[in-house]
């Protein structure tokens, strides 16, 4: 990777981290149990992995989502969010890299990344919230986390072709996964 390509990758990663942070903080629908909220940030988490690839996507999604928790006052969630959202982007990127050979399989890979998001958000936060709030409160957050993940899948599916219409994003997506 030459310096110009590496700089572009770094800038795109920072851009997606900022997008993940803003998307997470922009629209908040409060959820019962843990005082958390549903947000559209998961779409950017999924697309970070798809567009940037597993490693850069992990960094963008993890840093951007954790920054939203830090700025939003959810300090205890910062490391949890970094790990869960970073892992989602990593897996979404791996799925896209392995399956996304044609236009049809690229959309399938985005959907599978969204399904990964649904499972890891609901399961990951449930497991991490048990020691914080107890099993009952942690379980109470599962329905909202499932809705959040489903919303992320739908928004990612809609945003994916729009992002690919941007030449620099299309170039970095195909370059990273060719």
C-alpha positions in Angstrom: 0.0 0.0 0.0 1.6 3.3 -1.0 1.5 6.4 1.1 -1.3 8.1 -0.8 -3.6 5.0 -0.5 -2.7 4.6 3.2 -3.5 8.3 3.8 -6.9 7.9 2.0 -7.6 4.8 4.1 -6.8 6.6 7.3 -8.9 9.6 6.3 -11.9 7.4 5.4 -11.5 5.5 8.7 -11.6 8.8 10.6 -14.6 9.9 8.5 -16.5 6.7 9.3 -15.6 6.9 13.0 -17.1 10.5 13.0 -20.2 9.2 11.1 -20.6 6.4 13.6 -20.4 8.8 16.5 -22.9 11.3 14.9 -25.3 8.6 13.8 -25.3 7.2 17.3 -25.9 10.5 19.0 -28.2 12.2 16.5 -31.4 10.2 17.0 -32.0 8.7 20.4 -35.0 6.6 21.4 -34.8 5.7 25.1 -35.1 2.1 26.1 -36.3 0.6 29.3 -34.1 -1.4 31.8 -30.6 0.1 31.4 -31.4 3.7 30.4 -29.8 3.1 27.0 -31.2 4.1 23.6 -32.0 2.9 20.1 -30.1 4.8 17.4 -29.2 4.6 13.7 -25.4 4.2 14.4 -25.4 0.5 13.8 -25.9 1.1 10.1 -22.5 2.9 10.0 -21.0 0.2 12.1 -22.0 -2.5 9.5 -21.0 -0.3 6.6 -17.6 0.5 8.2 -16.7 -3.2 7.9 -18.1 -3.5 4.4 -16.5 -0.4 3.0 -13.2 -0.2 4.9 -12.6 -3.9 5.4 -12.3 -5.8 8.7 -9.4 -4.1 10.4 -10.0 -0.5 9.4 -13.8 -1.1 9.9 -13.2 -2.4 13.4 -11.2 0.8 14.2 -13.8 3.2 12.7 -16.8 1.5 14.3 -15.2 0.8 17.6 -13.7 4.3 18.0 -16.8 6.2 16.7 -19.3 4.2 18.7 -17.2 4.4 21.9 -16.8 8.1 21.4 -20.6 8.5 21.3 -20.8 6.7 24.6 -18.0 8.9 26.0 -19.5 12.2 24.8 -23.0 11.0 25.8 -22.1 10.3 29.4 -22.3 6.5 29.1 -18.7 6.0 30.5 -19.2 2.5 31.7 -20.1 1.4 28.2 -17.1 2.8 26.4 -14.9 -0.4 26.4 -18.0 -2.6 25.9 -19.1 -0.6 22.9 -15.7 -0.5 21.4 -15.4 -4.3 21.6 -19.0 -5.1 20.5 -19.2 -2.6 17.6 -15.6 -3.2 16.5 -16.3 -6.9 16.4 -19.5 -6.4 14.4 -17.6 -4.3 11.8 -14.8 -6.8 11.7 -17.2 -9.7 11.0 -19.2 -7.7 8.5 -16.0 -6.9 6.7 -14.9 -10.5 6.7 -18.3 -11.6 5.3 -18.3 -9.0 2.6 -14.7 -9.8 1.7 -15.5 -13.5 1.3 -19.0 -13.3 -0.3 -19.1 -9.9 -2.1 -17.9 -11.0 -5.5 -21.0 -9.9 -7.4 -23.6 -7.2 -7.0 -26.1 -9.7 -5.6 -23.7 -11.4 -3.2 -22.6 -7.9 -2.0 -26.1 -7.1 -0.9 -26.4 -10.6 0.7 -23.1 -9.8 2.6 -24.5 -6.5 3.8 -27.7 -8.3 5.1 -25.5 -11.0 6.8 -23.5 -8.1 8.4 -26.8 -6.7 9.7 -27.8 -10.1 11.1 -24.4 -10.3 12.8 -25.1 -6.8 14.3 -28.5 -8.0 15.6 -27.0 -11.0 17.3 -23.9 -9.3 18.7 -25.7 -6.2 20.0 -28.4 -8.1 21.7 -26.1 -10.9 23.0 -23.0 -8.8 23.7 -24.8 -6.1 25.7 -26.9 -8.7 27.5 -23.8 -10.5 28.7 -22.0 -7.3 29.6 -25.0 -5.9 31.4 -25.5 -8.9 33.7 -22.8 -7.9 36.1 -23.8 -4.3 35.9 -27.6 -4.5 36.4 -28.5 -8.2 37.0 -30.1 -10.7 34.7 -33.6 -9.2 34.7 -32.5 -5.7 33.7 -30.0 -7.0 31.2 -32.7 -9.2 29.7 -35.1 -6.2 29.5 -32.7 -4.5 27.1 -32.8 -7.4 24.6 -35.9 -6.4 22.7 -34.7 -2.8 22.2 -31.3 -4.1 21.1 -32.9 -6.4 18.6 -34.9 -3.5 17.2 -31.8 -1.4 17.1 -30.0 -4.1 15.2 -32.8 -4.6 12.8 -32.9 -0.8 12.2 -29.2 -0.9 11.5 -29.6 -3.7 9.0 -32.4 -1.8 7.1 -30.6 1.5 7.1 -27.3 -0.1 6.0 -29.1 -1.9 3.2 -30.6 1.5 2.0 -27.3 3.5 2.5 -25.0 0.9 0.8 -25.9 1.8 -2.8 -25.9 5.5 -2.0 -22.4 5.3 -0.6 -21.1 3.2 -3.5 -22.3 6.0 -5.8 -19.5 8.2 -4.3 -16.5 7.5 -6.5 -13.9 7.7 -3.6 -15.9 5.3 -1.5 -16.6 2.9 -4.4 -12.9 2.9 -5.2 -11.8 2.2 -1.6 -14.5 -0.5 -1.2 -13.5 -2.4 -4.3 -9.8 -1.8 -3.7 -10.0 -3.2 -0.2 -12.1 -6.2 -1.2 -11.0 -7.1 -4.8 
